[in-house]
Amino acid sequence: MKEQEFLQHAELDHVTLKAWIGEAWLAPSDSAGEPDFSQIDLARARFILELQRDMGVNDPGVGVILHLLDQLHGLRRAMKELLEAAHETRDKV
């Protein structure tokens, strides 16, 4: 989705969005020189808003939480791949 549509769905202003991209909290893909936002970007933006508005987490805290969340997702992916490989190996025996 294009930036204007993303801003509406995420209920963000342009300045905040640019700050979040600058902090690498959001990483939209590039489509013809313009940012292209995914549903994952939208969910992440809503999560950041929840952390800040509802829970009162400050910017450094948001960065730490997002880093830990990214690590958790990476570990889940690795565990899934490991389990799939183990099942394939077991099926061959």
HTML snippet that shows the backbone in 3Dmol.js (N, CA, C, O; Angstrom):
<script src="https://3Dmol.org/build/3Dmol-min.js"></script>
<div id="view" style="width:600px;height:400px;position:relative"></div>
<script>
const pdb = `
ATOM      1  N   MET A   1       0.838  -1.172   0.000  1.00  0.00           N
ATOM      2  CA  MET A   1       0.000   0.000   0.000  1.00  0.00           C
ATOM      3  C   MET A   1       0.883   1.236   0.000  1.00  0.00           C
ATOM      4  O   MET A   1       1.979   1.243   0.561  1.00  0.00           O
ATOM      5  N   LYS A   2       0.391   2.255  -0.628  1.00  0.00           N
ATOM      6  CA  LYS A   2       1.150   3.503  -0.750  1.00  0.00           C
ATOM      7  C   LYS A   2       1.095   4.284   0.564  1.00  0.00           C
ATOM      8  O   LYS A   2       0.283   4.000   1.445  1.00  0.00           O
ATOM      9  N   GLU A   3       1.980   5.274   0.667  1.00  0.00           N
ATOM     10  CA  GLU A   3       2.159   6.009   1.923  1.00  0.00           C
ATOM     11  C   GLU A   3       0.876   6.666   2.426  1.00  0.00           C
ATOM     12  O   GLU A   3       0.554   6.542   3.608  1.00  0.00           O
ATOM     13  N   GLN A   4       0.141   7.355   1.572  1.00  0.00           N
ATOM     14  CA  GLN A   4      -1.071   8.055   2.008  1.00  0.00           C
ATOM     15  C   GLN A   4      -2.083   7.085   2.587  1.00  0.00           C
ATOM     16  O   GLN A   4      -2.679   7.347   3.632  1.00  0.00           O
ATOM     17  N   GLU A   5      -2.275   5.966   1.906  1.00  0.00           N
ATOM     18  CA  GLU A   5      -3.211   4.952   2.388  1.00  0.00           C
ATOM     19  C   GLU A   5      -2.733   4.379   3.722  1.00  0.00           C
ATOM     20  O   GLU A   5      -3.530   4.170   4.636  1.00  0.00           O
ATOM     21  N   PHE A   6      -1.438   4.129   3.823  1.00  0.00           N
ATOM     22  CA  PHE A   6      -0.868   3.605   5.063  1.00  0.00           C
ATOM     23  C   PHE A   6      -1.096   4.581   6.215  1.00  0.00           C
ATOM     24  O   PHE A   6      -1.489   4.176   7.308  1.00  0.00           O
ATOM     25  N   LEU A   7      -0.848   5.864   5.969  1.00  0.00           N
ATOM     26  CA  LEU A   7      -1.036   6.878   7.011  1.00  0.00           C
ATOM     27  C   LEU A   7      -2.478   6.895   7.515  1.00  0.00           C
ATOM     28  O   LEU A   7      -2.718   7.054   8.711  1.00  0.00           O
ATOM     29  N   GLN A   8      -3.426   6.733   6.613  1.00  0.00           N
ATOM     30  CA  GLN A   8      -4.835   6.713   7.010  1.00  0.00           C
ATOM     31  C   GLN A   8      -5.149   5.479   7.846  1.00  0.00           C
ATOM     32  O   GLN A   8      -5.766   5.584   8.906  1.00  0.00           O
ATOM     33  N   HIS A   9      -4.728   4.317   7.375  1.00  0.00           N
ATOM     34  CA  HIS A   9      -5.025   3.071   8.090  1.00  0.00           C
ATOM     35  C   HIS A   9      -4.324   3.009   9.444  1.00  0.00           C
ATOM     36  O   HIS A   9      -4.890   2.519  10.420  1.00  0.00           O
ATOM     37  N   ALA A  10      -3.105   3.503   9.497  1.00  0.00           N
ATOM     38  CA  ALA A  10      -2.326   3.443  10.736  1.00  0.00           C
ATOM     39  C   ALA A  10      -2.646   4.603  11.678  1.00  0.00           C
ATOM     40  O   ALA A  10      -2.235   4.602  12.838  1.00  0.00           O
ATOM     41  N   GLU A  11      -3.385   5.594  11.167  1.00  0.00           N
ATOM     42  CA  GLU A  11      -3.713   6.790  11.948  1.00  0.00           C
ATOM     43  C   GLU A  11      -2.448   7.498  12.430  1.00  0.00           C
ATOM     44  O   GLU A  11      -2.310   7.847  13.602  1.00  0.00           O
ATOM     45  N   LEU A  12      -1.526   7.698  11.479  1.00  0.00           N
ATOM     46  CA  LEU A  12      -0.249   8.358  11.747  1.00  0.00           C
ATOM     47  C   LEU A  12      -0.135   9.629  10.929  1.00  0.00           C
ATOM     48  O   LEU A  12      -0.825   9.805   9.925  1.00  0.00           O
ATOM     49  N   ASP A  13       0.744  10.510  11.372  1.00  0.00           N
ATOM     50  CA  ASP A  13       1.078  11.672  10.559  1.00  0.00           C
ATOM     51  C   ASP A  13       2.408  11.397   9.849  1.00  0.00           C
ATOM     52  O   ASP A  13       3.151  10.487  10.216  1.00  0.00           O
ATOM     53  N   HIS A  14       2.679  12.194   8.843  1.00  0.00           N
ATOM     54  CA  HIS A  14       3.858  12.002   7.997  1.00  0.00           C
ATOM     55  C   HIS A  14       5.162  12.103   8.796  1.00  0.00           C
ATOM     56  O   HIS A  14       6.082  11.315   8.578  1.00  0.00           O
ATOM     57  N   VAL A  15       5.246  13.056   9.709  1.00  0.00           N
ATOM     58  CA  VAL A  15       6.468  13.263  10.499  1.00  0.00           C
ATOM     59  C   VAL A  15       6.761  12.040  11.364  1.00  0.00           C
ATOM     60  O   VAL A  15       7.905  11.591  11.438  1.00  0.00           O
ATOM     61  N   THR A  16       5.733  11.503  12.018  1.00  0.00           N
ATOM     62  CA  THR A  16       5.915  10.312  12.858  1.00  0.00           C
ATOM     63  C   THR A  16       6.357   9.129  12.011  1.00  0.00           C
ATOM     64  O   THR A  16       7.262   8.387  12.394  1.00  0.00           O
ATOM     65  N   LEU A  17       5.716   8.953  10.858  1.00  0.00           N
ATOM     66  CA  LEU A  17       6.088   7.847   9.973  1.00  0.00           C
ATOM     67  C   LEU A  17       7.553   7.939   9.570  1.00  0.00           C
ATOM     68  O   LEU A  17       8.273   6.942   9.628  1.00  0.00           O
ATOM     69  N   LYS A  18       7.998   9.111   9.168  1.00  0.00           N
ATOM     70  CA  LYS A  18       9.399   9.277   8.765  1.00  0.00           C
ATOM     71  C   LYS A  18      10.340   8.995   9.933  1.00  0.00           C
ATOM     72  O   LYS A  18      11.408   8.415   9.741  1.00  0.00           O
ATOM     73  N   ALA A  19       9.955   9.396  11.131  1.00  0.00           N
ATOM     74  CA  ALA A  19      10.786   9.125  12.312  1.00  0.00           C
ATOM     75  C   ALA A  19      10.880   7.624  12.563  1.00  0.00           C
ATOM     76  O   ALA A  19      11.957   7.113  12.872  1.00  0.00           O
ATOM     77  N   TRP A  20       9.771   6.922  12.433  1.00  0.00           N
ATOM     78  CA  TRP A  20       9.772   5.475  12.670  1.00  0.00           C
ATOM     79  C   TRP A  20      10.592   4.746  11.617  1.00  0.00           C
ATOM     80  O   TRP A  20      11.288   3.780  11.932  1.00  0.00           O
ATOM     81  N   ILE A  21      10.519   5.193  10.380  1.00  0.00           N
ATOM     82  CA  ILE A  21      11.351   4.592   9.332  1.00  0.00           C
ATOM     83  C   ILE A  21      12.818   4.887   9.624  1.00  0.00           C
ATOM     84  O   ILE A  21      13.674   4.020   9.452  1.00  0.00           O
ATOM     85  N   GLY A  22      13.107   6.103  10.063  1.00  0.00           N
ATOM     86  CA  GLY A  22      14.479   6.477  10.420  1.00  0.00           C
ATOM     87  C   GLY A  22      15.045   5.650  11.561  1.00  0.00           C
ATOM     88  O   GLY A  22      16.244   5.374  11.601  1.00  0.00           O
ATOM     89  N   GLU A  23      14.184   5.256  12.484  1.00  0.00           N
ATOM     90  CA  GLU A  23      14.597   4.409  13.611  1.00  0.00           C
ATOM     91  C   GLU A  23      14.649   2.931  13.214  1.00  0.00           C
ATOM     92  O   GLU A  23      15.063   2.088  14.010  1.00  0.00           O
ATOM     93  N   ALA A  24      14.231   2.618  11.989  1.00  0.00           N
ATOM     94  CA  ALA A  24      14.137   1.245  11.475  1.00  0.00           C
ATOM     95  C   ALA A  24      13.070   0.438  12.212  1.00  0.00           C
ATOM     96  O   ALA A  24      13.153  -0.788  12.283  1.00  0.00           O
ATOM     97  N   TRP A  25      12.072   1.125  12.757  1.00  0.00           N
ATOM     98  CA  TRP A  25      10.942   0.429  13.370  1.00  0.00           C
ATOM     99  C   TRP A  25      10.012  -0.098  12.289  1.00  0.00           C
ATOM    100  O   TRP A  25       9.333  -1.106  12.485  1.00  0.00           O
ATOM    101  N   LEU A  26       9.982   0.579  11.154  1.00  0.00           N
ATOM    102  CA  LEU A  26       9.244   0.137   9.977  1.00  0.00           C
ATOM    103  C   LEU A  26      10.219   0.109   8.810  1.00  0.00           C
ATOM    104  O   LEU A  26      11.089   0.973   8.693  1.00  0.00           O
ATOM    105  N   ALA A  27      10.068  -0.884   7.955  1.00  0.00           N
ATOM    106  CA  ALA A  27      10.972  -1.016   6.807  1.00  0.00           C
ATOM    107  C   ALA A  27      10.157  -1.363   5.561  1.00  0.00           C
ATOM    108  O   ALA A  27      10.155  -2.511   5.119  1.00  0.00           O
ATOM    109  N   PRO A  28       9.468  -0.376   4.997  1.00  0.00           N
ATOM    110  CA  PRO A  28       8.675  -0.656   3.802  1.00  0.00           C
ATOM    111  C   PRO A  28       9.574  -1.029   2.629  1.00  0.00           C
ATOM    112  O   PRO A  28      10.732  -0.618   2.551  1.00  0.00           O
ATOM    113  N   SER A  29       9.011  -1.814   1.727  1.00  0.00           N
ATOM    114  CA  SER A  29       9.763  -2.127   0.514  1.00  0.00           C
ATOM    115  C   SER A  29       9.732  -0.901  -0.396  1.00  0.00           C
ATOM    116  O   SER A  29       8.996   0.055  -0.150  1.00  0.00           O
ATOM    117  N   ASP A  30      10.536  -0.946  -1.439  1.00  0.00           N
ATOM    118  CA  ASP A  30      10.648   0.184  -2.364  1.00  0.00           C
ATOM    119  C   ASP A  30       9.991  -0.204  -3.681  1.00  0.00           C
ATOM    120  O   ASP A  30      10.355  -1.205  -4.298  1.00  0.00           O
ATOM    121  N   SER A  31       9.025   0.595  -4.100  1.00  0.00           N
ATOM    122  CA  SER A  31       8.329   0.345  -5.353  1.00  0.00           C
ATOM    123  C   SER A  31       8.417   1.601  -6.215  1.00  0.00           C
ATOM    124  O   SER A  31       7.753   2.601  -5.942  1.00  0.00           O
ATOM    125  N   ALA A  32       9.235   1.538  -7.244  1.00  0.00           N
ATOM    126  CA  ALA A  32       9.427   2.669  -8.165  1.00  0.00           C
ATOM    127  C   ALA A  32       9.856   3.929  -7.422  1.00  0.00           C
ATOM    128  O   ALA A  32       9.393   5.031  -7.719  1.00  0.00           O
ATOM    129  N   GLY A  33      10.747   3.749  -6.455  1.00  0.00           N
ATOM    130  CA  GLY A  33      11.282   4.890  -5.720  1.00  0.00           C
ATOM    131  C   GLY A  33      10.411   5.405  -4.594  1.00  0.00           C
ATOM    132  O   GLY A  33      10.761   6.386  -3.938  1.00  0.00           O
ATOM    133  N   GLU A  34       9.282   4.758  -4.359  1.00  0.00           N
ATOM    134  CA  GLU A  34       8.381   5.168  -3.286  1.00  0.00           C
ATOM    135  C   GLU A  34       8.194   4.013  -2.313  1.00  0.00           C
ATOM    136  O   GLU A  34       8.235   2.850  -2.714  1.00  0.00           O
ATOM    137  N   PRO A  35       7.988   4.328  -1.024  1.00  0.00           N
ATOM    138  CA  PRO A  35       7.777   3.251  -0.056  1.00  0.00           C
ATOM    139  C   PRO A  35       6.474   2.513  -0.332  1.00  0.00           C
ATOM    140  O   PRO A  35       5.465   3.116  -0.697  1.00  0.00           O
ATOM    141  N   ASP A  36       6.516   1.211  -0.152  1.00  0.00           N
ATOM    142  CA  ASP A  36       5.345   0.361  -0.329  1.00  0.00           C
ATOM    143  C   ASP A  36       5.171  -0.426   0.967  1.00  0.00           C
ATOM    144  O   ASP A  36       6.036  -1.224   1.328  1.00  0.00           O
ATOM    145  N   PHE A  37       4.070  -0.208   1.660  1.00  0.00           N
ATOM    146  CA  PHE A  37       3.848  -0.788   2.977  1.00  0.00           C
ATOM    147  C   PHE A  37       2.999  -2.051   2.884  1.00  0.00           C
ATOM    148  O   PHE A  37       2.049  -2.123   2.105  1.00  0.00           O
ATOM    149  N   SER A  38       3.357  -3.039   3.687  1.00  0.00           N
ATOM    150  CA  SER A  38       2.643  -4.311   3.725  1.00  0.00           C
ATOM    151  C   SER A  38       1.674  -4.331   4.912  1.00  0.00           C
ATOM    152  O   SER A  38       1.652  -3.419   5.737  1.00  0.00           O
ATOM    153  N   GLN A  39       0.888  -5.385   4.968  1.00  0.00           N
ATOM    154  CA  GLN A  39       0.003  -5.580   6.119  1.00  0.00           C
ATOM    155  C   GLN A  39       0.818  -5.786   7.396  1.00  0.00           C
ATOM    156  O   GLN A  39       0.383  -5.407   8.483  1.00  0.00           O
ATOM    157  N   ILE A  40       1.991  -6.381   7.260  1.00  0.00           N
ATOM    158  CA  ILE A  40       2.870  -6.558   8.422  1.00  0.00           C
ATOM    159  C   ILE A  40       3.334  -5.193   8.927  1.00  0.00           C
ATOM    160  O   ILE A  40       3.380  -4.966  10.136  1.00  0.00           O
ATOM    161  N   ASP A  41       3.676  -4.287   8.017  1.00  0.00           N
ATOM    162  CA  ASP A  41       4.049  -2.927   8.416  1.00  0.00           C
ATOM    163  C   ASP A  41       2.901  -2.256   9.171  1.00  0.00           C
ATOM    164  O   ASP A  41       3.121  -1.572  10.171  1.00  0.00           O
ATOM    165  N   LEU A  42       1.685  -2.458   8.686  1.00  0.00           N
ATOM    166  CA  LEU A  42       0.523  -1.857   9.327  1.00  0.00           C
ATOM    167  C   LEU A  42       0.319  -2.434  10.727  1.00  0.00           C
ATOM    168  O   LEU A  42       0.066  -1.688  11.673  1.00  0.00           O
ATOM    169  N   ALA A  43       0.428  -3.746  10.865  1.00  0.00           N
ATOM    170  CA  ALA A  43       0.288  -4.373  12.186  1.00  0.00           C
ATOM    171  C   ALA A  43       1.374  -3.878  13.138  1.00  0.00           C
ATOM    172  O   ALA A  43       1.118  -3.634  14.317  1.00  0.00           O
ATOM    173  N   ARG A  44       2.566  -3.736  12.622  1.00  0.00           N
ATOM    174  CA  ARG A  44       3.687  -3.261  13.444  1.00  0.00           C
ATOM    175  C   ARG A  44       3.452  -1.810  13.886  1.00  0.00           C
ATOM    176  O   ARG A  44       3.725  -1.464  15.036  1.00  0.00           O
ATOM    177  N   ALA A  45       2.951  -0.969  12.988  1.00  0.00           N
ATOM    178  CA  ALA A  45       2.649   0.422  13.339  1.00  0.00           C
ATOM    179  C   ALA A  45       1.578   0.481  14.420  1.00  0.00           C
ATOM    180  O   ALA A  45       1.683   1.271  15.358  1.00  0.00           O
ATOM    181  N   ARG A  46       0.566  -0.339  14.292  1.00  0.00           N
ATOM    182  CA  ARG A  46      -0.491  -0.366  15.313  1.00  0.00           C
ATOM    183  C   ARG A  46       0.055  -0.849  16.651  1.00  0.00           C
ATOM    184  O   ARG A  46      -0.356  -0.359  17.703  1.00  0.00           O
ATOM    185  N   PHE A  47       0.975  -1.804  16.615  1.00  0.00           N
ATOM    186  CA  PHE A  47       1.611  -2.296  17.839  1.00  0.00           C
ATOM    187  C   PHE A  47       2.431  -1.184  18.496  1.00  0.00           C
ATOM    188  O   PHE A  47       2.380  -1.007  19.713  1.00  0.00           O
ATOM    189  N   ILE A  48       3.181  -0.440  17.692  1.00  0.00           N
ATOM    190  CA  ILE A  48       3.979   0.673  18.221  1.00  0.00           C
ATOM    191  C   ILE A  48       3.062   1.712  18.872  1.00  0.00           C
ATOM    192  O   ILE A  48       3.356   2.210  19.959  1.00  0.00           O
ATOM    193  N   LEU A  49       1.962   2.033  18.209  1.00  0.00           N
ATOM    194  CA  LEU A  49       1.012   2.990  18.779  1.00  0.00           C
ATOM    195  C   LEU A  49       0.450   2.485  20.101  1.00  0.00           C
ATOM    196  O   LEU A  49       0.300   3.252  21.052  1.00  0.00           O
ATOM    197  N   GLU A  50       0.141   1.206  20.156  1.00  0.00           N
ATOM    198  CA  GLU A  50      -0.369   0.618  21.398  1.00  0.00           C
ATOM    199  C   GLU A  50       0.674   0.725  22.510  1.00  0.00           C
ATOM    200  O   GLU A  50       0.351   1.080  23.644  1.00  0.00           O
ATOM    201  N   LEU A  51       1.914   0.418  22.177  1.00  0.00           N
ATOM    202  CA  LEU A  51       2.982   0.524  23.175  1.00  0.00           C
ATOM    203  C   LEU A  51       3.094   1.953  23.704  1.00  0.00           C
ATOM    204  O   LEU A  51       3.193   2.171  24.911  1.00  0.00           O
ATOM    205  N   GLN A  52       3.078   2.917  22.793  1.00  0.00           N
ATOM    206  CA  GLN A  52       3.283   4.310  23.190  1.00  0.00           C
ATOM    207  C   GLN A  52       2.052   4.922  23.857  1.00  0.00           C
ATOM    208  O   GLN A  52       2.154   5.500  24.939  1.00  0.00           O
ATOM    209  N   ARG A  53       0.916   4.800  23.228  1.00  0.00           N
ATOM    210  CA  ARG A  53      -0.289   5.484  23.716  1.00  0.00           C
ATOM    211  C   ARG A  53      -0.937   4.772  24.895  1.00  0.00           C
ATOM    212  O   ARG A  53      -1.287   5.401  25.893  1.00  0.00           O
ATOM    213  N   ASP A  54      -1.093   3.457  24.775  1.00  0.00           N
ATOM    214  CA  ASP A  54      -1.830   2.717  25.796  1.00  0.00           C
ATOM    215  C   ASP A  54      -0.961   2.289  26.966  1.00  0.00           C
ATOM    216  O   ASP A  54      -1.430   2.224  28.103  1.00  0.00           O
ATOM    217  N   MET A  55       0.300   1.999  26.690  1.00  0.00           N
ATOM    218  CA  MET A  55       1.175   1.475  27.736  1.00  0.00           C
ATOM    219  C   MET A  55       2.220   2.477  28.212  1.00  0.00           C
ATOM    220  O   MET A  55       2.917   2.226  29.195  1.00  0.00           O
ATOM    221  N   GLY A  56       2.333   3.602  27.528  1.00  0.00           N
ATOM    222  CA  GLY A  56       3.264   4.640  27.956  1.00  0.00           C
ATOM    223  C   GLY A  56       4.733   4.309  27.771  1.00  0.00           C
ATOM    224  O   GLY A  56       5.585   4.849  28.476  1.00  0.00           O
ATOM    225  N   VAL A  57       5.041   3.421  26.825  1.00  0.00           N
ATOM    226  CA  VAL A  57       6.435   3.042  26.569  1.00  0.00           C
ATOM    227  C   VAL A  57       7.123   4.180  25.806  1.00  0.00           C
ATOM    228  O   VAL A  57       6.580   4.688  24.825  1.00  0.00           O
ATOM    229  N   ASN A  58       8.313   4.574  26.255  1.00  0.00           N
ATOM    230  CA  ASN A  58       9.053   5.645  25.579  1.00  0.00           C
ATOM    231  C   ASN A  58       9.796   5.091  24.358  1.00  0.00           C
ATOM    232  O   ASN A  58       9.840   3.878  24.150  1.00  0.00           O
ATOM    233  N   ASP A  59      10.375   5.983  23.559  1.00  0.00           N
ATOM    234  CA  ASP A  59      11.030   5.579  22.311  1.00  0.00           C
ATOM    235  C   ASP A  59      12.132   4.539  22.509  1.00  0.00           C
ATOM    236  O   ASP A  59      12.154   3.547  21.779  1.00  0.00           O
ATOM    237  N   PRO A  60      13.055   4.724  23.474  1.00  0.00           N
ATOM    238  CA  PRO A  60      14.070   3.682  23.664  1.00  0.00           C
ATOM    239  C   PRO A  60      13.451   2.328  24.028  1.00  0.00           C
ATOM    240  O   PRO A  60      13.937   1.281  23.599  1.00  0.00           O
ATOM    241  N   GLY A  61      12.383   2.358  24.818  1.00  0.00           N
ATOM    242  CA  GLY A  61      11.702   1.115  25.187  1.00  0.00           C
ATOM    243  C   GLY A  61      11.055   0.444  23.990  1.00  0.00           C
ATOM    244  O   GLY A  61      11.095  -0.779  23.858  1.00  0.00           O
ATOM    245  N   VAL A  62      10.458   1.248  23.117  1.00  0.00           N
ATOM    246  CA  VAL A  62       9.853   0.697  21.897  1.00  0.00           C
ATOM    247  C   VAL A  62      10.926   0.005  21.063  1.00  0.00           C
ATOM    248  O   VAL A  62      10.707  -1.094  20.553  1.00  0.00           O
ATOM    249  N   GLY A  63      12.080   0.644  20.924  1.00  0.00           N
ATOM    250  CA  GLY A  63      13.176   0.039  20.155  1.00  0.00           C
ATOM    251  C   GLY A  63      13.601  -1.301  20.723  1.00  0.00           C
ATOM    252  O   GLY A  63      13.832  -2.250  19.973  1.00  0.00           O
ATOM    253  N   VAL A  64      13.706  -1.388  22.042  1.00  0.00           N
ATOM    254  CA  VAL A  64      14.095  -2.648  22.691  1.00  0.00           C
ATOM    255  C   VAL A  64      13.027  -3.710  22.469  1.00  0.00           C
ATOM    256  O   VAL A  64      13.344  -4.852  22.135  1.00  0.00           O
ATOM    257  N   ILE A  65      11.771  -3.343  22.651  1.00  0.00           N
ATOM    258  CA  ILE A  65      10.677  -4.304  22.482  1.00  0.00           C
ATOM    259  C   ILE A  65      10.628  -4.818  21.050  1.00  0.00           C
ATOM    260  O   ILE A  65      10.473  -6.020  20.830  1.00  0.00           O
ATOM    261  N   LEU A  66      10.757  -3.929  20.079  1.00  0.00           N
ATOM    262  CA  LEU A  66      10.727  -4.358  18.676  1.00  0.00           C
ATOM    263  C   LEU A  66      11.909  -5.263  18.345  1.00  0.00           C
ATOM    264  O   LEU A  66      11.761  -6.231  17.600  1.00  0.00           O
ATOM    265  N   HIS A  67      13.074  -4.953  18.893  1.00  0.00           N
ATOM    266  CA  HIS A  67      14.249  -5.798  18.678  1.00  0.00           C
ATOM    267  C   HIS A  67      14.002  -7.203  19.239  1.00  0.00           C
ATOM    268  O   HIS A  67      14.304  -8.197  18.579  1.00  0.00           O
ATOM    269  N   LEU A  68      13.458  -7.282  20.449  1.00  0.00           N
ATOM    270  CA  LEU A  68      13.161  -8.584  21.053  1.00  0.00           C
ATOM    271  C   LEU A  68      12.088  -9.327  20.264  1.00  0.00           C
ATOM    272  O   LEU A  68      12.174 -10.542  20.088  1.00  0.00           O
ATOM    273  N   LEU A  69      11.085  -8.605  19.794  1.00  0.00           N
ATOM    274  CA  LEU A  69      10.030  -9.221  18.995  1.00  0.00           C
ATOM    275  C   LEU A  69      10.594  -9.792  17.695  1.00  0.00           C
ATOM    276  O   LEU A  69      10.230 -10.895  17.289  1.00  0.00           O
ATOM    277  N   ASP A  70      11.481  -9.042  17.048  1.00  0.00           N
ATOM    278  CA  ASP A  70      12.116  -9.530  15.821  1.00  0.00           C
ATOM    279  C   ASP A  70      12.955 -10.772  16.090  1.00  0.00           C
ATOM    280  O   ASP A  70      12.959 -11.706  15.288  1.00  0.00           O
ATOM    281  N   GLN A  71      13.665 -10.786  17.214  1.00  0.00           N
ATOM    282  CA  GLN A  71      14.450 -11.970  17.581  1.00  0.00           C
ATOM    283  C   GLN A  71      13.537 -13.166  17.806  1.00  0.00           C
ATOM    284  O   GLN A  71      13.839 -14.273  17.361  1.00  0.00           O
ATOM    285  N   LEU A  72      12.426 -12.948  18.493  1.00  0.00           N
ATOM    286  CA  LEU A  72      11.473 -14.023  18.759  1.00  0.00           C
ATOM    287  C   LEU A  72      10.936 -14.611  17.457  1.00  0.00           C
ATOM    288  O   LEU A  72      10.862 -15.830  17.303  1.00  0.00           O
ATOM    289  N   HIS A  73      10.565 -13.746  16.529  1.00  0.00           N
ATOM    290  CA  HIS A  73      10.065 -14.233  15.237  1.00  0.00           C
ATOM    291  C   HIS A  73      11.149 -15.000  14.480  1.00  0.00           C
ATOM    292  O   HIS A  73      10.860 -16.015  13.846  1.00  0.00           O
ATOM    293  N   GLY A  74      12.379 -14.528  14.542  1.00  0.00           N
ATOM    294  CA  GLY A  74      13.487 -15.236  13.899  1.00  0.00           C
ATOM    295  C   GLY A  74      13.708 -16.610  14.512  1.00  0.00           C
ATOM    296  O   GLY A  74      13.952 -17.580  13.794  1.00  0.00           O
ATOM    297  N   LEU A  75      13.626 -16.698  15.820  1.00  0.00           N
ATOM    298  CA  LEU A  75      13.786 -17.991  16.495  1.00  0.00           C
ATOM    299  C   LEU A  75      12.639 -18.937  16.156  1.00  0.00           C
ATOM    300  O   LEU A  75      12.854 -20.137  15.985  1.00  0.00           O
ATOM    301  N   ARG A  76      11.443 -18.413  16.060  1.00  0.00           N
ATOM    302  CA  ARG A  76      10.294 -19.254  15.689  1.00  0.00           C
ATOM    303  C   ARG A  76      10.469 -19.811  14.279  1.00  0.00           C
ATOM    304  O   ARG A  76      10.176 -20.980  14.027  1.00  0.00           O
ATOM    305  N   ARG A  77      10.950 -18.965  13.359  1.00  0.00           N
ATOM    306  CA  ARG A  77      11.206 -19.425  11.984  1.00  0.00           C
ATOM    307  C   ARG A  77      12.259 -20.525  11.973  1.00  0.00           C
ATOM    308  O   ARG A  77      12.103 -21.542  11.297  1.00  0.00           O
ATOM    309  N   ALA A  78      13.338 -20.309  12.733  1.00  0.00           N
ATOM    310  CA  ALA A  78      14.417 -21.300  12.790  1.00  0.00           C
ATOM    311  C   ALA A  78      13.916 -22.606  13.390  1.00  0.00           C
ATOM    312  O   ALA A  78      14.266 -23.682  12.907  1.00  0.00           O
ATOM    313  N   MET A  79      13.100 -22.523  14.437  1.00  0.00           N
ATOM    314  CA  MET A  79      12.555 -23.726  15.065  1.00  0.00           C
ATOM    315  C   MET A  79      11.644 -24.474  14.102  1.00  0.00           C
ATOM    316  O   MET A  79      11.679 -25.704  14.046  1.00  0.00           O
ATOM    317  N   LYS A  80      10.837 -23.755  13.354  1.00  0.00           N
ATOM    318  CA  LYS A  80       9.953 -24.383  12.374  1.00  0.00           C
ATOM    319  C   LYS A  80      10.772 -25.121  11.318  1.00  0.00           C
ATOM    320  O   LYS A  80      10.457 -26.258  10.967  1.00  0.00           O
ATOM    321  N   GLU A  81      11.823 -24.477  10.811  1.00  0.00           N
ATOM    322  CA  GLU A  81      12.683 -25.114   9.813  1.00  0.00           C
ATOM    323  C   GLU A  81      13.365 -26.351  10.386  1.00  0.00           C
ATOM    324  O   GLU A  81      13.488 -27.368   9.704  1.00  0.00           O
ATOM    325  N   LEU A  82      13.804 -26.267  11.623  1.00  0.00           N
ATOM    326  CA  LEU A  82      14.456 -27.397  12.278  1.00  0.00           C
ATOM    327  C   LEU A  82      13.492 -28.564  12.439  1.00  0.00           C
ATOM    328  O   LEU A  82      13.856 -29.712  12.185  1.00  0.00           O
ATOM    329  N   LEU A  83      12.271 -28.277  12.858  1.00  0.00           N
ATOM    330  CA  LEU A  83      11.271 -29.333  13.014  1.00  0.00           C
ATOM    331  C   LEU A  83      10.911 -29.963  11.670  1.00  0.00           C
ATOM    332  O   LEU A  83      10.743 -31.179  11.581  1.00  0.00           O
ATOM    333  N   GLU A  84      10.793 -29.151  10.635  1.00  0.00           N
ATOM    334  CA  GLU A  84      10.500 -29.690   9.303  1.00  0.00           C
ATOM    335  C   GLU A  84      11.631 -30.593   8.825  1.00  0.00           C
ATOM    336  O   GLU A  84      11.380 -31.655   8.256  1.00  0.00           O
ATOM    337  N   ALA A  85      12.864 -30.181   9.050  1.00  0.00           N
ATOM    338  CA  ALA A  85      14.013 -31.001   8.656  1.00  0.00           C
ATOM    339  C   ALA A  85      14.038 -32.300   9.448  1.00  0.00           C
ATOM    340  O   ALA A  85      14.357 -33.354   8.898  1.00  0.00           O
ATOM    341  N   ALA A  86      13.709 -32.237  10.723  1.00  0.00           N
ATOM    342  CA  ALA A  86      13.684 -33.442  11.553  1.00  0.00           C
ATOM    343  C   ALA A  86      12.602 -34.400  11.072  1.00  0.00           C
ATOM    344  O   ALA A  86      12.825 -35.610  11.038  1.00  0.00           O
ATOM    345  N   HIS A  87      11.442 -33.883  10.701  1.00  0.00           N
ATOM    346  CA  HIS A  87      10.366 -34.738  10.194  1.00  0.00           C
ATOM    347  C   HIS A  87      10.754 -35.388   8.871  1.00  0.00           C
ATOM    348  O   HIS A  87      10.472 -36.564   8.645  1.00  0.00           O
ATOM    349  N   GLU A  88      11.403 -34.620   7.996  1.00  0.00           N
ATOM    350  CA  GLU A  88      11.844 -35.171   6.715  1.00  0.00           C
ATOM    351  C   GLU A  88      12.866 -36.277   6.929  1.00  0.00           C
ATOM    352  O   GLU A  88      12.811 -37.311   6.264  1.00  0.00           O
ATOM    353  N   THR A  89      13.789 -36.066   7.845  1.00  0.00           N
ATOM    354  CA  THR A  89      14.812 -37.070   8.143  1.00  0.00           C
ATOM    355  C   THR A  89      14.166 -38.319   8.718  1.00  0.00           C
ATOM    356  O   THR A  89      14.517 -39.435   8.334  1.00  0.00           O
ATOM    357  N   ARG A  90      13.223 -38.138   9.638  1.00  0.00           N
ATOM    358  CA  ARG A  90      12.543 -39.272  10.259  1.00  0.00           C
ATOM    359  C   ARG A  90      11.759 -40.067   9.220  1.00  0.00           C
ATOM    360  O   ARG A  90      11.738 -41.297   9.264  1.00  0.00           O
ATOM    361  N   ASP A  91      11.119 -39.372   8.291  1.00  0.00           N
ATOM    362  CA  ASP A  91      10.333 -40.043   7.263  1.00  0.00           C
ATOM    363  C   ASP A  91      11.207 -40.861   6.315  1.00  0.00           C
ATOM    364  O   ASP A  91      10.734 -41.839   5.736  1.00  0.00           O
ATOM    365  N   LYS A  92      12.472 -40.477   6.146  1.00  0.00           N
ATOM    366  CA  LYS A  92      13.380 -41.191   5.248  1.00  0.00           C
ATOM    367  C   LYS A  92      13.939 -42.450   5.886  1.00  0.00           C
ATOM    368  O   LYS A  92      14.404 -43.349   5.186  1.00  0.00           O
ATOM    369  N   VAL A  93      13.898 -42.521   7.213  1.00  0.00           N
ATOM    370  CA  VAL A  93      14.504 -43.663   7.917  1.00  0.00           C
ATOM    371  C   VAL A  93      13.573 -44.823   7.961  1.00  0.00           C
ATOM    372  O   VAL A  93      13.916 -45.869   8.513  1.00  0.00           O
TER     373      VAL A  93
END
`;
const viewer = $3Dmol.createViewer("view");
viewer.addModel(pdb, "pdb");
viewer.setStyle({}, {cartoon: {color: "spectrum"}});
viewer.zoomTo();
viewer.render();
</script>
